[in-house]
């Protein structure tokens, strides 16, 4: 008698995910997620929570006390930040240079903000002078901006942006979902007030937990809106003078109380995802944050060299490209989706297309987290080369893998070769 397909074990096909994310999780992270569950107030559990706070202060490069996890995907972390600092009517400036800037405008609008979007051609970024002029013109309460937007593969320079905001009394929020641990990000030195991230890119984990760090200045704004649920109010509790945060689940004031020594109940912590997030940070810091960033930068140069050897044209401002994602124009003589399909079908390798004005015009190739390795970069370049030839594209006879290997060979003179041995997931 045939087995009902719904009763079969999950057994996904092997894939090498070399698109803009998510990517293959580090096996060490997967093993950590399989650890036994604990009660949310078990002393061992609360100690793990404290360890997570300490580890992510190092990842964010910010000694901000309020550094913890939002239980949800990176988008939940983004929304928690914006809904907790934006009150209806607040002016919020959003410099848009790709899909995820549009996402910030949407979320801010849903929070009731008076959103002031700026717009750049996709493939470009903003100068500090442009941001400063917009701050002076519009005088917002909040600036919300992405560091790395994978839709365009661009990395927005932030070194001066937080300072420009702090000088004007503007709260600065940065979405670093796609860039953290693979690109330089110094939250405290750059005077950023709030930053959120995700695990599924350079941190080498699955989606499902959103690290966040909050400056004291931003924390005071959030605490001014603290209103506790009925039934769990501490004796003598006095609510904040500000309006109640519109979301219950994403209310940072209540979540901060949950992560404080008081452990005021808010939700049941996602134990397996906390183990996961802890291991993601531990693996990066064991390697060394600087070495992790260097590994991504070398991988980027190798990927670019291989793509150029294939005769492909790079997309966007290369001076401000993310180190973990590279965009290339799809050759006019091939069907971009057919090439992607054959790479997945014949090689088990996934690359990405893009969104909006770039959909069907560029491919996005990522090398991040556990996948930012020499062997994975060589594999995706060889797979792309073969599939381009399969579709009749013979503009170059150069070997993209050799071009990438030359970059690795040269890089060994300056940066130690960082090898991460692949571990089979087969049972």
C-alpha positions as CSV (number, residue, x, y, z in Angstrom):
1,X,0.0,0.0,0.0
2,X,1.5,3.4,-1.0
3,X,2.5,5.7,1.8
4,X,0.5,9.0,2.0
5,X,3.0,11.7,0.9
6,X,1.9,13.8,3.9
7,X,3.2,11.1,6.2
8,X,6.7,11.0,4.7
9,X,9.6,12.6,6.6
10,X,10.8,15.9,5.4
11,X,13.8,15.1,3.1
12,X,14.6,18.2,1.0
13,X,16.8,17.9,-2.0
14,X,20.4,19.0,-1.5
15,X,20.9,22.6,-2.6
16,X,23.8,25.0,-2.6
17,X,22.1,28.4,-2.1
18,X,24.2,31.0,-3.7
19,X,21.7,33.7,-4.2
20,X,21.0,36.9,-2.1
21,X,19.9,34.8,0.9
22,X,18.8,32.7,2.7
23,X,21.9,30.5,2.4
24,X,22.9,27.1,3.8
25,X,23.1,27.2,7.6
26,X,26.4,26.3,9.3
27,X,26.1,22.6,10.5
28,X,27.2,23.8,13.9
29,X,24.1,26.0,14.0
30,X,21.8,23.2,12.9
31,X,23.2,21.0,15.7
32,X,22.7,23.7,18.3
33,X,19.1,23.9,17.3
34,X,18.6,20.2,18.1
35,X,19.6,20.7,21.8
36,X,17.0,20.0,24.5
37,X,14.4,22.6,25.3
38,X,14.3,24.5,28.6
39,X,11.6,26.4,30.5
40,X,11.7,30.2,29.9
41,X,12.6,30.9,33.5
42,X,15.0,28.0,34.0
43,X,18.2,29.5,35.3
44,X,20.1,27.8,32.5
45,X,17.8,29.4,30.0
46,X,18.0,32.9,31.4
47,X,21.8,32.5,31.5
48,X,21.7,31.7,27.8
49,X,19.7,34.8,27.3
50,X,22.4,36.9,29.1
51,X,25.1,35.2,26.9
52,X,23.2,36.1,23.8
53,X,23.1,39.8,24.8
54,X,26.8,39.8,25.4
55,X,27.6,38.0,22.2
56,X,25.5,40.3,20.0
57,X,27.1,43.4,21.6
58,X,30.3,42.1,19.9
59,X,28.6,41.4,16.6
60,X,27.0,44.9,16.5
61,X,30.2,46.5,17.8
62,X,28.1,48.4,20.3
63,X,28.3,48.2,24.1
64,X,24.5,49.0,24.3
65,X,22.9,47.3,27.2
66,X,19.7,46.7,25.3
67,X,20.9,44.1,22.8
68,X,18.8,41.0,22.5
69,X,16.6,39.0,20.1
70,X,13.2,39.5,18.5
71,X,11.3,36.2,18.1
72,X,10.5,36.4,14.4
73,X,12.2,36.9,11.1
74,X,14.3,39.9,10.4
75,X,11.2,41.8,9.3
76,X,9.7,41.3,12.7
77,X,12.8,43.0,14.1
78,X,12.5,45.9,11.7
79,X,8.9,46.4,12.5
80,X,9.5,46.2,16.3
81,X,12.1,49.0,16.0
82,X,9.9,51.3,13.9
83,X,6.6,50.7,15.7
84,X,8.3,51.3,19.1
85,X,9.9,54.7,18.2
86,X,7.3,56.1,15.7
87,X,4.1,57.6,17.0
88,X,1.3,58.7,14.6
89,X,2.3,61.9,12.8
90,X,6.0,61.6,13.5
91,X,8.1,62.7,10.5
92,X,10.2,59.8,9.3
93,X,12.9,60.2,6.6
94,X,13.6,57.1,4.5
95,X,16.4,57.2,1.9
96,X,15.3,54.6,-0.7
97,X,17.9,52.9,-3.0
98,X,16.2,49.5,-3.5
99,X,13.4,47.3,-2.5
100,X,14.1,47.3,1.2
101,X,14.0,51.1,1.4
102,X,10.5,50.8,0.0
103,X,9.8,48.2,2.8
104,X,10.9,50.7,5.4
105,X,8.5,53.4,4.0
106,X,5.6,50.9,4.1
107,X,6.2,49.8,7.7
108,X,6.7,53.4,8.8
109,X,3.5,54.4,7.0
110,X,1.6,51.6,8.8
111,X,2.9,53.0,12.1
112,X,1.2,56.2,11.3
113,X,4.3,58.2,10.4
114,X,4.4,61.1,8.0
115,X,6.9,59.4,5.7
116,X,9.3,61.5,3.7
117,X,11.0,59.2,1.1
118,X,14.1,60.1,-0.8
119,X,14.8,58.2,-4.1
120,X,18.0,57.1,-5.8
121,X,18.4,55.2,-9.0
122,X,18.7,51.5,-8.2
123,X,22.4,50.8,-8.2
124,X,23.5,54.0,-6.5
125,X,23.8,55.1,-2.8
126,X,23.6,58.4,-0.9
127,X,26.4,60.8,0.1
128,X,26.5,62.1,3.7
129,X,26.0,65.6,2.2
130,X,22.7,64.5,0.6
131,X,21.5,62.9,3.9
132,X,22.5,66.0,5.9
133,X,20.7,68.3,3.5
134,X,17.6,66.2,3.7
135,X,17.7,66.2,7.5
136,X,18.0,69.9,7.6
137,X,15.2,70.4,5.1
138,X,12.6,68.0,6.6
139,X,13.6,68.0,10.3
140,X,12.3,64.4,11.0
141,X,12.1,62.6,14.3
142,X,13.4,59.4,12.8
143,X,15.8,58.4,9.9
144,X,15.3,54.9,8.7
145,X,17.8,53.4,6.2
146,X,19.2,50.1,5.0
147,X,23.0,49.4,5.1
148,X,22.9,46.7,2.5
149,X,20.1,46.3,0.1
150,X,20.3,42.9,-1.6
151,X,17.9,43.9,-4.3
152,X,20.5,46.2,-5.8
153,X,23.6,44.6,-4.1
154,X,24.6,48.1,-2.9
155,X,26.1,49.0,0.5
156,X,25.1,52.4,1.9
157,X,28.0,54.2,3.6
158,X,26.9,54.9,7.2
159,X,30.1,56.3,8.9
160,X,28.7,59.8,9.1
161,X,25.0,59.2,9.0
162,X,24.5,58.5,12.7
163,X,26.6,61.5,13.7
164,X,24.5,63.7,11.4
165,X,21.4,62.5,13.1
166,X,22.7,62.8,16.6
167,X,23.8,66.4,16.0
168,X,20.2,67.2,15.0
169,X,18.4,65.2,17.7
170,X,17.1,62.7,15.1
171,X,16.8,59.0,16.0
172,X,18.7,56.8,13.5
173,X,17.6,53.3,12.6
174,X,19.6,50.9,10.4
175,X,18.4,47.7,8.8
176,X,21.6,45.5,8.6
177,X,19.8,42.2,7.9
178,X,21.8,41.5,4.8
179,X,25.2,43.1,5.7
180,X,26.1,42.3,9.3
181,X,29.2,40.1,9.9
182,X,30.1,40.3,6.2
183,X,30.7,44.1,5.9
184,X,32.1,46.6,8.4
185,X,29.4,47.8,10.8
186,X,30.5,49.8,13.9
187,X,27.1,50.8,15.5
188,X,28.5,52.6,18.5
189,X,31.3,54.4,16.8
190,X,29.0,55.5,14.1
191,X,26.4,56.7,16.7
192,X,23.5,54.6,15.3
193,X,20.6,54.5,17.7
194,X,18.9,51.2,16.7
195,X,20.1,48.5,14.4
196,X,18.4,45.2,13.6
197,X,19.7,42.1,11.7
198,X,18.8,38.6,10.6
199,X,20.5,35.3,10.8
200,X,20.0,34.0,7.3
201,X,22.8,36.0,5.5
202,X,26.4,36.5,6.7
203,X,25.6,35.1,10.2
204,X,25.1,31.7,8.7
205,X,21.8,30.6,10.2
206,X,18.2,30.1,9.2
207,X,15.6,32.9,9.2
208,X,13.5,33.1,12.3
209,X,15.3,35.4,14.9
210,X,16.1,39.1,14.7
211,X,19.0,40.5,16.7
212,X,18.5,44.1,17.8
213,X,20.6,46.7,19.6
214,X,19.3,49.9,21.1
215,X,21.2,53.0,22.4
216,X,20.3,54.5,25.7
217,X,18.9,57.5,23.9
218,X,16.5,55.4,21.9
219,X,15.7,53.2,24.9
220,X,14.4,56.3,26.8
221,X,12.1,57.1,24.0
222,X,10.8,53.5,24.0
223,X,10.4,53.4,27.8
224,X,8.3,56.6,27.7
225,X,5.7,54.5,25.8
226,X,5.8,51.5,28.3
227,X,2.3,50.2,29.0
228,X,2.1,46.7,30.6
229,X,-0.7,44.2,29.8
230,X,-3.4,43.8,32.4
231,X,-3.0,40.9,34.6
232,X,0.9,41.1,34.8
233,X,1.4,44.7,36.0
234,X,4.0,45.0,38.7
235,X,2.8,46.5,42.0
236,X,3.0,50.3,41.8
237,X,3.5,50.3,38.0
238,X,3.2,53.7,36.4
239,X,2.8,53.7,32.6
240,X,4.9,55.9,30.4
241,X,3.6,59.3,29.3
242,X,3.8,58.5,25.6
243,X,1.2,56.7,23.6
244,X,0.9,53.0,23.9
245,X,3.0,51.1,21.2
246,X,0.6,50.0,18.5
247,X,1.8,46.3,18.4
248,X,1.6,44.0,21.4
249,X,3.9,41.3,20.1
250,X,6.5,43.8,18.8
251,X,6.3,46.2,21.7
252,X,10.0,46.8,22.5
253,X,9.2,48.3,25.9
254,X,7.6,45.1,27.1
255,X,10.2,42.9,25.4
256,X,13.0,44.9,27.1
257,X,11.3,44.2,30.4
258,X,11.2,40.5,29.5
259,X,15.0,40.5,28.8
260,X,15.7,42.5,32.0
261,X,16.6,40.9,35.3
262,X,12.9,41.4,36.2
263,X,11.9,38.9,33.5
264,X,8.5,40.4,33.3
265,X,6.4,37.9,31.2
266,X,5.7,38.9,27.6
267,X,5.9,35.8,25.4
268,X,7.4,32.4,25.5
269,X,11.0,32.7,24.2
270,X,11.7,30.6,21.1
271,X,14.2,28.4,22.7
272,X,15.6,26.6,19.7
273,X,16.0,29.9,17.8
274,X,17.8,31.4,20.8
275,X,20.3,28.4,20.7
276,X,20.5,29.1,17.0
277,X,21.2,32.8,17.3
278,X,23.7,32.2,20.1
279,X,25.6,29.7,17.9
280,X,25.6,32.0,14.9
281,X,27.3,34.7,16.9
282,X,29.6,32.3,18.7
283,X,30.9,30.9,15.3
284,X,31.5,34.4,14.0
285,X,33.4,35.5,17.1
286,X,35.3,32.3,17.3
287,X,36.6,32.9,13.8
288,X,37.0,36.6,14.6
289,X,34.6,39.3,13.3
290,X,37.4,41.0,11.3
291,X,38.3,37.6,9.8
292,X,34.7,37.0,8.9
293,X,34.5,40.3,7.1
294,X,37.8,39.6,5.3
295,X,36.6,36.2,4.2
296,X,33.5,37.8,2.7
297,X,35.6,40.5,1.0
298,X,38.0,38.0,-0.5
299,X,35.0,35.9,-1.7
300,X,33.5,39.0,-3.3
301,X,36.7,39.7,-5.3
302,X,36.9,36.1,-6.4
303,X,33.3,36.1,-7.5
304,X,33.8,39.3,-9.4
305,X,36.9,38.0,-11.1
306,X,35.1,34.8,-12.1
307,X,32.1,36.7,-13.5
308,X,34.3,39.0,-15.5
309,X,36.1,36.0,-16.9
310,X,32.7,34.9,-18.2
311,X,32.4,38.2,-20.0
312,X,29.5,39.3,-17.8
313,X,28.8,43.0,-17.0
314,X,28.6,43.9,-13.3
315,X,25.6,45.9,-12.0
316,X,25.7,49.1,-10.0
317,X,28.3,51.3,-8.3
318,X,31.2,48.9,-7.7
319,X,32.8,51.3,-5.1
320,X,29.8,50.7,-2.9
321,X,29.0,47.1,-3.5
322,X,28.1,44.7,-0.7
323,X,30.9,42.1,-0.1
324,X,28.4,39.2,0.1
325,X,26.2,39.8,-3.0
326,X,27.2,40.6,-6.6
327,X,24.8,41.7,-9.3
328,X,25.5,41.0,-13.1
329,X,23.4,41.8,-16.1
330,X,21.8,38.8,-17.7
331,X,23.2,38.4,-21.3
332,X,20.6,39.3,-23.9
333,X,21.1,36.1,-25.8
334,X,19.9,33.8,-23.0
335,X,16.7,33.4,-21.0
336,X,17.7,34.3,-17.5
337,X,15.1,32.1,-15.8
338,X,15.9,29.1,-17.9
339,X,19.6,29.4,-17.0
340,X,18.7,29.6,-13.3
341,X,16.4,26.6,-13.6
342,X,19.1,24.5,-15.2
343,X,21.6,25.5,-12.6
344,X,19.2,24.2,-10.0
345,X,18.1,21.2,-11.9
346,X,21.6,20.0,-13.1
347,X,24.0,21.3,-10.5
348,X,21.8,21.8,-7.4
349,X,22.9,25.5,-7.3
350,X,20.5,28.4,-6.7
351,X,21.2,32.0,-7.7
352,X,18.7,34.9,-7.6
353,X,17.1,37.3,-10.0
354,X,15.9,40.6,-8.6
355,X,12.8,42.8,-8.0
356,X,11.0,45.7,-9.5
357,X,12.9,47.6,-12.2
358,X,15.7,44.9,-12.1
359,X,13.5,41.8,-12.4
360,X,14.7,39.8,-15.3
361,X,17.6,42.2,-15.9
362,X,20.2,41.0,-13.4
363,X,21.2,37.9,-11.6
364,X,22.4,38.2,-8.0
365,X,25.0,35.8,-6.8
366,X,25.7,35.6,-3.1
367,X,28.6,34.1,-1.0
368,X,27.8,34.7,2.6
369,X,28.0,33.1,6.0
370,X,28.8,29.4,5.8
371,X,28.7,29.6,2.0
372,X,31.4,32.3,1.7
373,X,34.0,29.6,0.9
374,X,36.4,29.0,-1.9
375,X,34.8,25.7,-2.9
376,X,31.3,27.1,-3.1
377,X,32.4,30.1,-5.2
378,X,34.2,27.8,-7.6
379,X,31.1,25.5,-7.8
380,X,28.7,28.3,-8.6
381,X,31.0,29.8,-11.2
382,X,31.5,26.5,-13.0
383,X,27.7,25.8,-12.9
384,X,27.0,29.2,-14.4
385,X,29.6,28.7,-17.1
386,X,28.2,25.3,-18.1
387,X,24.6,26.5,-18.1
388,X,25.5,29.6,-20.2
389,X,27.2,27.3,-22.7
390,X,24.2,24.9,-22.6
391,X,22.1,27.9,-23.7
392,X,24.4,28.8,-26.5
393,X,26.4,31.6,-25.0
394,X,30.1,31.3,-26.1
395,X,31.5,34.9,-25.7
396,X,34.6,33.8,-23.8
397,X,36.7,30.8,-23.4
398,X,38.3,32.0,-20.1
399,X,37.9,29.7,-17.1
400,X,36.0,31.6,-14.3
401,X,37.2,29.2,-11.6
402,X,40.9,29.9,-12.5
403,X,40.2,33.6,-12.3
404,X,38.7,33.2,-8.9
405,X,41.5,31.0,-7.7
406,X,44.0,33.7,-8.7
407,X,42.3,36.1,-6.4
408,X,42.5,33.6,-3.5
409,X,46.2,33.0,-4.3
410,X,47.0,36.7,-4.2
411,X,44.9,37.2,-1.1
412,X,46.9,34.6,0.9
413,X,49.8,37.0,0.9
414,X,47.8,39.5,3.1
415,X,45.0,37.6,4.7
416,X,45.2,34.1,6.1
417,X,43.2,31.6,4.1
418,X,40.1,30.9,6.1
419,X,38.9,27.4,5.5
420,X,35.6,26.0,6.8
421,X,35.3,22.3,6.1
422,X,31.9,21.4,4.7
423,X,30.0,18.9,6.8
424,X,27.5,16.5,5.1
425,X,23.9,16.8,6.2
426,X,23.1,13.3,5.0
427,X,21.8,10.8,7.6
